[in-house]
């Protein structure tokens, strides 16, 4: 690998971010290209670590540093007996070079760089670019430190920083003066700022549970090993800490708390309501943060702790709760979000719900991997592979959607229509994206979905399989509904009005279409790289299997293809695609029936429509809770009367309560 | 031992303050009407720099197993009074001197347009000397002397802008409540004197740890001590003065109050509780835990709807006192260490937040958050640093607030399970609520359209900026590399819990 690659891969974007105000003073073009170069450099460093994983040991400057997984630590805080000359132990922080971290680093940096290049076109003419580049670079740096970290503390730093960047980027257009789409606010700028804050607070709620779990791990390792550690390698080597937690009956609950962090960050039920609002940010932000990278942080964390918990599964059976919760929340979220995606009116909202749903699939795969331990390998590979595949096609879809939004000036799909002639390349690339999302062979989405279905099928988890299958039907439906509404049919009245004003809709500039094209090409090819991926992950996965040998990792390429295309799950997938595609085709592409009439004519469909459109009323419920706490706060503030007599009486009451404590204690 | 040089951290500010008065009054009369703010500020700053030199020297010299005894004229207890300086005392003292130094630099610019600068700096120096005195005290007489001196200085400082009715009213309420608190403490100590026969802390510790007197009287004493010192510490039933005192005091004084004065009350409370009342016998830590939980929760919820920026920060200070108490009440070394670490961190973060808020208020002339919207973009330097201090308070890495929060969570898990999980959950849910109002404040400052009043605000780089830079550097440094600071907190915790060493050092 290149010199100090695991450190520089995240330090460079972060430093370049801080330098954005400086380059801004020099020249706008310098600022733009400098910021992009930060991420491009990260790509170079990330790719340089790949050979090390493939060869099994890390080399830098011609020297061998160690074998994979390679943990590069520095001493951080001293703990233990600080008085005398007894052993001082240290809390360390550092970076880890192992398949998962290098895999994630590459995905994050490559997709980020494509999106940053796209931003040149999309954000052209924006006044606040210094702020934009700062937060984008800072985000990439933070995401990279999140995936490269070798311990929970440094990872949590990255975790919080991506949350901070996400907040600022969602609220990017807080100065917008156009009227707000929602009646609670006056300007759209206020609405955007609110969306950012909502995202931050909702993910913070998940993060505090993660923090408790981290704290518990610290204490448990302190008790078990005499010194606290948060390091992933050490936690998996010595699982005595799980025993400590189990002895207090707390292992299951803390493992679930740990999962609640990913629930927040990856927008799973019940903390999923921030992602649709996050679409208020620029589309590049939505593509980068809310499709390709930040929301994957939760999946990454689950994948990171999966081997640790899997190892503890033999001795401490309570940890199986973790896997069950992960799988079921994943399954339910996938289903929930897909239903909402079917009825969404805004283009980006469809993609947002789709993201929530697809991440649900990843969680489902990872969780199912542990529920039935024999499928650990398939499940792990399925989850991580789908992470990569989804990142590519979702970024593709978002960037394409961005081009459409940019050109048409509206975000509502019913105000679009017939754009396949105006924007031919965007149309073609988005069809590829939608097909990949739907799992149509031979695109990458097919392979990753197949792997998930296979995992569930061979482990005989029928209910979860049913969830996955039904959700897949919905997925195909909403993907092609989206394509149909945007690209087919006649242009809407809104577009006709724009034509008259002279604002002709044409294809986006090359700086925007080329990155989309690259992503489309990647999605065509990525599926076939799956056997390579299994080999790539082998340093992690070899530890899974002592007894059973699974076919996937020993297949060669042709065998792999044959195996994939001739299994029963493939037949089921093809059936799913057909069931989902035909209604979408009829209603939205061929437009032979009117969906509006269909729904309003049938009471049951209408009921479903209203239920799904109102987001299953979950969002409304959360706002009610918020209003309740606000009301409580207003009532509680009255205890601060400002009247001295009352203050002193309160003191006296305090004394009496304290005395009461002792009286009760001594009874 | 007449090694008075150990008392320089008290003597230097006290003497400077007396000299300032003696020389200042005639000078004022001679140079009638001239604005001598920077002159007095400069003298104060120089005096505090000398003081900090001695204080840091002590910090480096002491470790967890040594303390220094200083007695007046070699007359020992129980008749004479003394100071017993161990590393915890020095930590508190250094915080006071450090924050005081930053505040005096800050005030050189901030207090430009006020009157009576002489008295401001005199009182500030007296306050710092008193706080160090409380921290260094080895017996009750000394403690009470300096405690009252601290109280009186802070009462007058709160009332400093005597043309505002709210400042004078807040100071009066603070005075009365403080007086009630002090009297309660006096009552408790009189009981304790009756039982032990001495006012000296080391002797009290020796007596109480060897013979365990009747629990009934002792429980009453503990209640009176917690409640009495609790006024200055601002625990929940006794916190009402803080809410009014902070907004109306000058911002530098709010920083001192929030960052140091309430920590001194906390120090006095826990010092006395830990050395005199063994937890295993008297079980007061559960009471402290209950107090801590209430102290965390109630102000947090009220802070959600505050519009006055300094009032919001005042509620937040009470919440942080709750956090410190919840860690300390666990009684373990790590718990107390994380509590002391948070004392250090909170003093820095809250001090910075108050002085930045002061700069913003100074520019625009209002404390209302609604009116201050968008000011971050007009005053970017102050705005960024203010945002950093708020994010640090919210517990966002890589700032120091995160490290202390992580350690406090770990400390709460050290209570007996399942109480530990329950306490940890409450702590962190409160942390979410706190994050909500800090984030709302950051949003108001940076991400909202500017209001009319804000349109003319502009950044001025002056002494205020210098004080911001010192504190924000500390926030980042401690956040990224807490090594030395946590080590000090850990040593201080060991010193507090190591009662035998406290007793033997007094050569009884």
Interface residues (C-beta under 8 A of the other chain):
Chain A: X75 X76 X77 X78 X79 X82 X83 X153 X156 X157 X160 X161 X164 X167 X168 X171 X174 X175 X187 X189 X190 X193 X196 X197 X200 X201 X204 X205 X208 X209 X211 X212 X214 X215 X216 X218 X219 X228 X248 X249 X250 X253 X629 X630 X632 X633 X634 X636 X637 X639 X640 X641 X642 X644 X646 X647 X648 X650 X651 X653 X654 X655 X657 X658 X659 X661 X662 X665 X666
Chain B: X63 X64 X65 X172 X173 X176 X177 X180 X181 X184 X215 X216 X219 X220 X222 X223 X224 X226 X227 X230 X231 X235 X236 X237 X238 X240 X241 X243 X244 X283 X286 X287 X290 X291 X298 X301 X302 X303 X304 X305 X306 X391 X396 X397 X398 X402 X403 X405 X406 X409 X410 X412 X413 X414 X417 X418 X421 X424 X425 X428 X429 X431 X432 X433 X435 X436 X439 X440 X443 X447 X448 X449 X481 X482 X483 X486 X487 X490 X491 X494
